[in-house]
């Protein structure tokens, strides 16, 4: 809570003050902004973002440009402040878990498990390190900071609709084996196939169908032939990132395929520079949409209603 103490002892708090805090503590500005979001989420401070209106013309629509922060810290009894080093147990208990699996993948004492969107923690083994709380996409989500991390900038921008992107394409695979078994265009599988073929990666994390009908399971891919195991849409939540725990002792360039909550979790881990070997070996993140993702029980009910 260095940042909270810093803000509590300043007469006024703005963007320049946050830069000063970052310099004094030798940390990246994006980490400071993420901690700011955490304090705001815990109701220890109130953050007002100030924007300038930028008028458009016939060729450019009107937009807003970030100007400054107005931050107010609340006088809170230290004994009332919840520790940020608590595990993500509250996310499990409130049924807010997205099932990404990163908490399992980075836990240094292997005390967490996630299955079908339900998480469990072994309280006797947990050391209250807080890593799972930091990276969880459901504890707090500093969207602007994640966009800054994606773009590699120290400027705060107000993205509309889809966030930061370089180009947009519509495509379909030309690889016959993938085309036969893919759900839509087969582009995710084709990207992995290319990365293996170009020796850009040694391992990839994805999902394949298990022996139980409709239920996927995490899988570690070792070559382009393994990619065929993962083609097609998976309609059930699957904790792909839990497999990271198996890769900490392997030196390899890694690609990860996952839905948005998984990409958000990985980006949060980048902000805090968590020293987990497998995390630092990820060279490519391939995000896919999740509008067709259900719990296993919900999918079975849908299949029953449709007589599938």
C-alpha positions as CSV (number, residue, x, y, z in Angstrom):
1,X,0.0,0.0,0.0
2,X,2.9,2.4,-0.7
3,X,0.7,4.1,-3.4
4,X,-2.2,4.5,-0.9
5,X,0.1,6.1,1.7
6,X,1.6,8.3,-1.0
7,X,-1.8,9.5,-2.2
8,X,-3.0,10.0,1.4
9,X,-0.2,12.5,2.2
10,X,-0.4,14.6,-0.9
11,X,-2.4,17.9,-1.0
12,X,-3.6,17.1,-4.5
13,X,-3.2,14.0,-6.7
14,X,-3.1,14.0,-10.5
15,X,-1.3,12.3,-13.3
16,X,2.0,14.1,-12.6
17,X,1.8,12.8,-9.0
18,X,1.5,9.2,-10.3
19,X,4.5,9.7,-12.5
20,X,6.5,11.0,-9.5
21,X,5.5,7.9,-7.5
22,X,6.6,5.6,-10.3
23,X,10.0,7.4,-10.5
24,X,10.5,7.3,-6.8
25,X,9.8,3.6,-6.6
26,X,11.5,2.7,-9.9
27,X,8.4,1.0,-11.3
28,X,6.7,1.3,-14.7
29,X,3.9,3.7,-15.0
30,X,1.5,1.0,-16.2
31,X,2.0,-0.9,-12.9
32,X,1.2,2.3,-10.9
33,X,-2.0,2.8,-12.9
34,X,-3.0,-0.8,-12.4
35,X,-2.4,-0.4,-8.6
36,X,-4.6,2.8,-8.8
37,X,-7.4,0.7,-10.3
38,X,-7.0,-1.8,-7.5
39,X,-7.3,0.9,-4.8
40,X,-10.3,2.4,-6.5
41,X,-11.9,-1.1,-6.7
42,X,-11.3,-1.6,-3.0
43,X,-13.0,1.8,-2.3
44,X,-9.9,3.3,-0.7
45,X,-9.7,6.1,-3.2
46,X,-12.0,7.8,-5.8
47,X,-10.7,8.4,-9.3
48,X,-12.1,11.0,-11.6
49,X,-10.8,10.9,-15.1
50,X,-10.7,14.3,-16.9
51,X,-11.0,14.4,-20.7
52,X,-10.9,17.1,-23.4
53,X,-13.4,17.0,-26.2
54,X,-11.8,17.0,-29.6
55,X,-14.1,18.3,-32.3
56,X,-14.3,16.4,-35.5
57,X,-14.9,17.4,-39.1
58,X,-16.5,15.9,-42.2
59,X,-13.6,13.3,-42.4
60,X,-12.9,12.7,-38.7
61,X,-15.5,12.0,-36.0
62,X,-15.5,13.8,-32.7
63,X,-13.5,12.1,-29.9
64,X,-12.2,12.6,-26.4
65,X,-8.6,12.9,-25.3
66,X,-7.3,12.1,-21.8
67,X,-6.2,15.2,-19.8
68,X,-5.6,14.4,-16.2
69,X,-6.7,12.5,-13.0
70,X,-8.4,14.0,-10.0
71,X,-7.8,11.5,-7.2
72,X,-9.3,11.6,-3.7
73,X,-8.0,9.2,-1.0
74,X,-10.3,8.2,1.9
75,X,-9.3,8.2,5.5
76,X,-9.5,4.5,6.3
77,X,-8.5,2.6,9.4
78,X,-5.6,0.4,8.4
79,X,-7.2,-2.5,10.3
80,X,-10.2,-2.3,8.0
81,X,-8.2,-2.6,4.8
82,X,-8.4,-6.0,3.2
83,X,-5.1,-7.6,2.4
84,X,-4.2,-7.7,-1.3
85,X,-2.2,-10.8,-0.5
86,X,-5.3,-12.9,0.0
87,X,-6.0,-15.6,-2.6
88,X,-8.9,-15.5,-5.1
89,X,-11.1,-17.5,-2.8
90,X,-13.7,-14.7,-2.8
91,X,-14.0,-15.0,-6.6
92,X,-14.7,-18.7,-6.3
93,X,-17.2,-18.2,-3.4
94,X,-19.2,-15.6,-5.3
95,X,-19.2,-17.7,-8.5
96,X,-17.4,-15.0,-10.5
97,X,-14.7,-17.3,-11.7
98,X,-14.2,-17.2,-15.5
99,X,-12.3,-20.5,-15.5
100,X,-9.2,-19.2,-17.2
101,X,-6.9,-21.4,-15.0
102,X,-4.0,-18.9,-14.6
103,X,-4.3,-19.0,-10.8
104,X,-3.6,-22.7,-11.1
105,X,-0.8,-22.2,-13.6
106,X,1.2,-19.7,-11.5
107,X,0.5,-20.9,-7.9
108,X,4.0,-21.6,-6.4
109,X,2.7,-24.2,-3.9
110,X,0.1,-25.9,-6.2
111,X,-2.8,-25.3,-3.8
112,X,-5.4,-24.2,-6.4
113,X,-7.5,-26.2,-8.8
114,X,-10.2,-25.0,-11.3
115,X,-12.6,-27.4,-13.1
116,X,-15.7,-26.4,-15.0
117,X,-15.5,-22.8,-13.8
118,X,-15.4,-23.9,-10.2
119,X,-12.2,-23.2,-8.2
120,X,-10.9,-24.7,-4.9
121,X,-8.1,-23.7,-2.7
122,X,-6.2,-25.8,-0.1
123,X,-6.1,-23.4,2.8
124,X,-3.4,-25.4,4.6
125,X,-1.0,-25.2,1.7
126,X,-1.8,-21.5,0.6
127,X,1.0,-19.1,1.6
128,X,-1.0,-15.9,0.9
129,X,1.4,-14.6,-1.7
130,X,-1.3,-12.8,-3.6
131,X,-0.2,-13.8,-7.1
132,X,-3.5,-15.3,-8.0
133,X,-5.4,-12.2,-6.8
134,X,-3.2,-9.9,-9.0
135,X,-3.6,-11.8,-12.2
136,X,-7.2,-12.8,-11.9
137,X,-9.3,-11.1,-14.6
138,X,-12.3,-11.0,-12.2
139,X,-10.7,-9.3,-9.2
140,X,-10.2,-5.9,-11.0
141,X,-9.6,-5.1,-14.6
142,X,-7.6,-2.0,-15.5
143,X,-8.8,-1.9,-19.2
144,X,-6.9,1.3,-20.1
145,X,-3.7,-0.1,-18.7
146,X,-4.1,-3.4,-20.6
147,X,-4.6,-1.3,-23.8
148,X,-1.4,0.6,-23.0
149,X,0.5,-2.6,-22.5
150,X,-0.8,-4.0,-25.8
151,X,0.2,-0.8,-27.6
152,X,3.5,-0.4,-25.7
153,X,2.8,3.3,-24.9
154,X,2.8,5.4,-21.7
155,X,-0.1,7.5,-23.0
156,X,-3.6,7.0,-21.7
157,X,-6.1,6.7,-24.6
158,X,-9.8,6.4,-24.7
159,X,-10.5,3.6,-27.1
160,X,-14.0,3.1,-28.6
161,X,-15.7,-0.2,-29.2
162,X,-12.9,-2.6,-30.0
163,X,-9.8,-1.2,-28.3
164,X,-6.3,-1.1,-29.9
165,X,-5.8,-2.9,-33.1
166,X,-3.4,-2.7,-36.2
167,X,-5.4,-4.3,-39.0
168,X,-8.6,-6.3,-39.6
169,X,-8.9,-9.2,-42.0
170,X,-11.4,-11.9,-43.1
171,X,-9.7,-15.2,-43.9
172,X,-10.0,-18.9,-44.3
173,X,-7.3,-21.6,-44.1
174,X,-5.7,-23.2,-47.1
175,X,-4.4,-26.2,-45.2
176,X,-6.7,-29.1,-46.3
177,X,-6.4,-31.1,-43.1
178,X,-7.5,-28.1,-41.0
179,X,-10.2,-27.1,-43.4
180,X,-11.8,-30.6,-43.0
181,X,-12.2,-30.3,-39.3
182,X,-12.4,-26.6,-38.4
183,X,-15.6,-24.9,-37.2
184,X,-15.3,-21.7,-39.2
185,X,-12.2,-20.4,-41.0
186,X,-9.6,-22.5,-39.2
187,X,-7.4,-19.4,-38.8
188,X,-6.4,-20.1,-35.1
189,X,-5.2,-23.6,-36.0
190,X,-3.4,-22.3,-39.1
191,X,-1.5,-19.7,-37.1
192,X,-0.3,-22.4,-34.7
193,X,0.6,-24.6,-37.7
194,X,2.6,-21.8,-39.2
195,X,4.4,-21.0,-36.0
196,X,5.5,-24.6,-35.5
197,X,6.5,-24.9,-39.2
198,X,8.6,-21.7,-38.9
199,X,10.3,-22.9,-35.7
200,X,8.9,-19.8,-34.0
201,X,7.5,-21.8,-31.1
202,X,8.3,-25.2,-29.4
203,X,5.1,-25.6,-27.5
204,X,1.5,-24.3,-27.6
205,X,-1.3,-24.4,-25.0
206,X,-4.8,-25.1,-26.3
207,X,-7.9,-27.2,-25.8
208,X,-9.0,-30.5,-27.2
209,X,-12.1,-32.6,-26.7
210,X,-11.9,-35.1,-23.8
211,X,-13.4,-38.6,-23.8
212,X,-16.5,-37.1,-22.2
213,X,-18.9,-35.8,-24.8
214,X,-18.8,-32.1,-25.3
215,X,-16.3,-31.5,-22.5
216,X,-12.9,-30.1,-23.5
217,X,-9.6,-30.4,-21.6
218,X,-6.3,-28.4,-21.7
219,X,-3.6,-29.8,-23.9
220,X,0.1,-29.1,-24.5
221,X,0.9,-29.2,-28.2
222,X,4.4,-30.3,-29.2
223,X,4.3,-30.0,-33.0
224,X,2.1,-29.0,-36.0
225,X,0.5,-32.5,-36.2
226,X,-0.8,-32.0,-32.6
227,X,-2.7,-28.9,-33.9
228,X,-5.2,-31.1,-35.5
229,X,-6.3,-32.4,-32.1
230,X,-7.6,-28.9,-31.2
231,X,-9.5,-27.8,-34.3
232,X,-13.2,-26.9,-34.0
233,X,-15.0,-24.7,-31.5
234,X,-15.2,-25.8,-27.9
235,X,-18.5,-24.7,-26.3
236,X,-17.6,-25.2,-22.7
237,X,-15.3,-23.2,-20.4
238,X,-11.8,-24.7,-20.3
239,X,-8.9,-23.7,-18.0
240,X,-6.2,-23.7,-20.7
241,X,-3.7,-21.7,-18.6
242,X,-3.5,-24.2,-15.8
243,X,-1.1,-26.2,-17.9
244,X,1.5,-23.5,-17.5
245,X,2.5,-25.1,-14.2
246,X,3.8,-28.1,-16.1
247,X,6.1,-26.0,-18.2
248,X,8.2,-24.1,-15.6
249,X,11.1,-26.5,-15.9
250,X,11.1,-26.5,-19.7
251,X,13.0,-23.9,-21.7
252,X,10.8,-23.3,-24.8
253,X,9.2,-20.6,-26.9
254,X,5.5,-20.8,-26.1
255,X,2.2,-19.8,-27.8
256,X,-1.1,-19.6,-25.9
257,X,-4.6,-19.8,-27.4
258,X,-7.5,-18.6,-25.3
259,X,-10.6,-16.6,-24.8
260,X,-10.6,-12.9,-23.7
261,X,-10.5,-13.6,-20.0
262,X,-7.3,-15.6,-20.5
263,X,-5.7,-12.9,-22.6
264,X,-6.7,-10.3,-19.9
265,X,-5.1,-12.5,-17.2
266,X,-1.9,-12.9,-19.1
267,X,-1.7,-9.1,-19.8
268,X,-2.2,-8.4,-16.0
269,X,0.7,-10.8,-15.3
270,X,2.8,-8.7,-17.7
271,X,2.1,-5.5,-15.8
272,X,3.4,-7.0,-12.5
273,X,6.4,-8.7,-14.1
274,X,5.7,-11.9,-12.2
275,X,8.8,-14.1,-12.2
276,X,7.2,-17.4,-13.2
277,X,9.4,-19.1,-15.9
278,X,6.6,-20.3,-18.2
279,X,4.9,-16.8,-18.2
280,X,8.2,-15.3,-19.4
281,X,8.5,-17.8,-22.3
282,X,5.2,-16.8,-23.9
283,X,6.0,-15.4,-27.3
284,X,2.5,-15.4,-28.9
285,X,-1.0,-14.9,-27.5
286,X,-3.8,-15.8,-29.8
287,X,-7.2,-14.6,-28.5
288,X,-10.5,-16.0,-29.7
289,X,-14.1,-14.8,-29.1
290,X,-16.1,-16.4,-26.3
291,X,-19.7,-15.7,-27.3
292,X,-20.3,-19.5,-27.6
293,X,-18.9,-20.5,-24.2
294,X,-21.2,-22.2,-21.6
295,X,-20.9,-24.2,-18.5
296,X,-20.9,-27.9,-19.1
297,X,-24.3,-28.4,-17.4
298,X,-25.8,-25.5,-19.4
299,X,-24.6,-27.0,-22.7
300,X,-26.1,-30.4,-21.8
301,X,-29.5,-28.7,-21.2
302,X,-29.3,-26.9,-24.5
303,X,-28.5,-30.2,-26.3
304,X,-31.4,-31.8,-24.5
305,X,-33.8,-29.1,-25.6
306,X,-32.6,-29.3,-29.2
307,X,-32.6,-33.1,-29.2
308,X,-28.9,-33.2,-30.1
